[in-house]
Amino acid sequence: PVFVGDVRIAYVGTLCHHIDVGGLAAGSYAAKATEIFQEGLRIPPVKLFDKGVRNDAVWAIIRQNIRKPDLLLGDLQSQIASLEVGRTALARLADRYGADAMLEASARILDMSEAGMRAAIAAMPDGTYEFTDQLDDDGIDLGKPIMLHVRLTIAGDGVTVDLSGCSAQVQGPTNATLASSNSAVMFALMSASGGGFAMNAGCYRPVTVIAPEGLVVNARAPAPVAHRVAITHR
């Protein structure tokens, strides 16, 4: 979080693919994984630094569970440095415009993106559209197709994307998390919108995704999910 005094004006975040996070296979993409515990170290939200002091115990846990600790921990330090770059830039803007103006501007940007997305959806013909596709299998149950089905309903300036016709989650790692499936849906809709506005969380507001837990698009723990992109890309 980025604060100006006691006012939180923003969060900064960073995401990257690391060279290895443990698990069955080097690089942490285990094609034969049948549970998420085989796909690498999973760390709940903990502080790598607490009030500027490094939490050495957490760093030691990470180092002990990965194949290339020096490379990974160096990359992790770079991520942390990037957060400081972001925090500094936002603080500089807040010094110039004030915390209240930053919050107001952020809210307006989200609202403008929502309005742009709604206008793009409203320009699409109302109706219900369906499509079915499939993957050959999950790499474990060979020859057993994974069915992907979408029922998309456009009504006015809103969209409902129903994925409840997809296959049940599979034994192998070709499952998607709900977050991954939502991301794929939003990417497709944003791409179809024609652009002209900022792509951010405001675009999500006119969209409802239906994906019951236990399906290949919303796998129930402890299903393996390392190859979820096979689902989301399709």
C-alpha positions in Angstrom: 0.0 0.0 0.0 1.0 3.6 -0.7 0.1 6.1 2.0 0.0 9.9 2.2 0.0 10.4 5.9 -2.8 8.1 7.1 -4.6 8.0 3.7 -4.0 5.0 1.5 -4.0 6.2 -2.1 -2.9 3.1 -4.0 -1.4 -0.3 -4.1 1.7 -1.2 -6.1 2.2 -4.7 -7.3 4.5 -6.8 -9.4 4.1 -10.2 -11.0 6.6 -12.4 -12.9 7.3 -16.0 -13.7 10.2 -17.3 -11.6 12.7 -19.9 -12.9 11.6 -22.5 -10.3 9.3 -22.7 -7.3 10.0 -26.4 -6.4 7.7 -29.3 -7.1 8.1 -32.5 -9.2 9.7 -31.0 -12.2 12.5 -28.4 -12.9 10.8 -25.1 -13.8 7.8 -26.3 -11.8 5.7 -27.4 -14.8 5.0 -31.0 -13.9 3.0 -32.6 -16.7 2.2 -35.6 -14.5 1.1 -33.7 -11.4 -2.2 -34.9 -10.0 -2.4 -32.5 -7.0 -1.3 -29.0 -6.4 1.2 -30.0 -3.8 3.4 -31.5 -6.5 3.6 -28.2 -8.4 5.8 -26.3 -6.0 6.0 -24.2 -2.9 2.9 -22.2 -2.1 3.3 -19.3 0.3 0.3 -17.7 2.0 0.4 -13.9 2.4 3.4 -13.1 4.6 5.8 -10.2 4.9 9.2 -10.5 3.2 10.0 -7.2 5.0 8.4 -5.9 8.1 8.9 -2.1 8.7 12.0 -2.2 6.5 13.6 -5.2 8.2 14.0 -8.4 6.1 12.1 -11.5 7.4 15.0 -13.9 7.2 12.9 -16.9 8.2 10.6 -16.6 5.2 13.6 -16.1 2.8 15.2 -19.2 4.3 12.0 -21.3 3.7 12.0 -20.2 0.0 15.7 -20.9 -0.5 15.3 -24.4 1.0 12.6 -25.4 -1.5 13.8 -24.2 -4.9 16.4 -25.6 -7.3 18.1 -22.3 -8.3 18.0 -20.2 -5.1 20.5 -17.6 -6.0 18.8 -16.8 -9.3 15.3 -16.8 -7.9 16.1 -14.7 -4.8 18.0 -12.2 -7.0 14.9 -11.9 -9.2 12.7 -11.5 -6.1 14.9 -8.7 -4.9 14.4 -7.0 -8.3 10.7 -7.3 -7.9 10.9 -5.7 -4.5 13.0 -2.9 -5.9 10.4 -2.3 -8.6 7.7 -1.8 -5.9 9.8 0.9 -4.4 10.1 2.6 -7.9 6.3 2.5 -8.1 5.7 3.7 -4.6 8.1 6.6 -5.1 6.4 7.7 -8.4 2.9 7.6 -6.8 4.2 9.6 -3.8 5.6 12.2 -6.2 2.3 12.5 -7.9 0.6 12.8 -4.5 3.0 15.6 -3.5 2.0 17.5 -6.6 -1.7 17.0 -6.6 -2.7 15.9 -3.1 -4.1 12.6 -1.8 -7.7 13.6 -2.4 -7.1 14.5 -6.0 -5.3 11.1 -6.5 -8.2 9.2 -5.1 -10.7 11.2 -7.2 -8.7 10.7 -10.4 -8.4 7.0 -9.8 -12.2 6.6 -9.3 -12.9 8.7 -12.4 -10.5 6.5 -14.5 -12.4 3.4 -13.4 -15.8 5.0 -14.1 -14.7 6.1 -17.6 -13.5 2.6 -18.4 -16.7 1.1 -17.2 -18.6 3.6 -19.4 -16.5 2.8 -22.4 -16.9 -0.9 -21.9 -20.7 -0.5 -21.5 -20.9 1.5 -24.7 -19.0 -1.1 -26.6 -21.2 -3.9 -25.3 -24.4 -1.9 -26.1 -23.2 -1.7 -29.7 -23.2 -5.4 -29.9 -26.4 -7.2 -31.0 -28.5 -8.5 -28.0 -28.9 -12.2 -27.9 -27.4 -15.5 -26.7 -24.5 -17.0 -28.4 -22.9 -20.5 -27.8 -19.7 -22.2 -28.8 -18.1 -25.5 -27.9 -14.4 -26.5 -28.2 -12.2 -29.2 -26.7 -8.7 -30.2 -25.7 -7.5 -33.7 -26.5 -6.9 -34.7 -22.9 -5.2 -33.7 -19.7 -2.0 -35.7 -20.2 -3.1 -38.3 -17.6 -6.3 -39.7 -18.9 -5.2 -40.0 -22.5 -7.8 -39.8 -25.2 -10.5 -38.3 -22.8 -11.4 -34.9 -24.3 -11.9 -31.9 -22.1 -15.0 -30.0 -23.3 -15.1 -26.2 -23.2 -18.5 -24.5 -23.6 -19.5 -20.9 -23.4 -23.0 -19.5 -23.4 -22.7 -15.7 -23.8 -25.7 -13.5 -23.3 -25.6 -9.8 -24.3 -28.4 -7.7 -22.9 -28.2 -3.9 -23.2 -24.8 -2.8 -21.9 -24.1 -6.0 -19.9 -22.7 -9.4 -20.7 -23.2 -12.8 -18.9 -20.6 -15.4 -19.7 -21.8 -18.9 -18.6 -19.1 -21.5 -18.5 -21.2 -24.1 -16.6 -21.3 -26.4 -19.6 -17.5 -27.1 -19.4 -16.1 -30.4 -18.3 -15.6 -31.3 -14.7 -12.1 -30.8 -13.4 -9.5 -33.3 -14.5 -6.9 -35.4 -12.8 -3.9 -33.9 -14.5 -2.7 -30.3 -14.4 -4.9 -29.0 -17.2 -7.2 -27.2 -14.9 -7.8 -23.5 -14.5 -8.4 -21.4 -11.4 -11.4 -19.1 -11.4 -9.1 -16.1 -11.5 -7.4 -17.4 -14.7 -10.7 -18.1 -16.4 -12.0 -14.7 -15.4 -8.9 -13.1 -16.8 -9.3 -15.0 -20.1 -12.9 -13.9 -20.4 -12.1 -10.3 -19.8 -9.2 -10.3 -22.2 -11.5 -11.6 -25.0 -14.2 -9.0 -24.2 -11.7 -6.1 -23.9 -10.2 -7.2 -27.3 -13.7 -7.2 -28.8 -14.6 -3.8 -27.4 -12.5 -1.8 -29.9 -10.5 0.0 -27.3 -10.4 3.7 -26.9 -10.4 3.6 -23.1 -8.1 2.4 -20.4 -8.2 -1.3 -19.7 -8.6 -1.7 -16.0 -11.0 -3.1 -13.3 -13.7 -0.7 -14.4 -14.1 -2.8 -17.5 -15.1 -5.8 -15.3 -18.2 -4.1 -13.9 -20.6 -4.9 -16.8 -19.5 -8.5 -17.0 -20.9 -11.5 -15.0 -19.0 -14.8 -15.3 -20.7 -18.1 -14.2 -18.3 -20.9 -13.5 -19.3 -23.3 -10.8 -16.6 -24.8 -8.6 -15.5 -28.2 -9.6 -15.3 -27.6 -13.3 -12.2 -27.4 -15.4 -12.6 -23.6 -15.5 -12.8 -23.3 -11.7 -11.0 -26.3 -10.2 -11.6 -27.3 -6.6 -8.4 -27.6 -4.4 -6.2 -29.6 -4.4 -6.4 -30.0 -8.1 -3.2 -29.3 -10.1 -3.4 -26.1 -12.2 0.1 -25.5 -13.6 -1.1 -26.0 -17.2 -4.2 -23.8 -16.8 -3.1 -21.7 -19.9 -4.1 -24.6 -22.1 -7.7 -24.0 -20.9 -7.7 -20.2 -20.8 -6.0 -19.7 -24.2 -8.6 -22.0 -25.8 
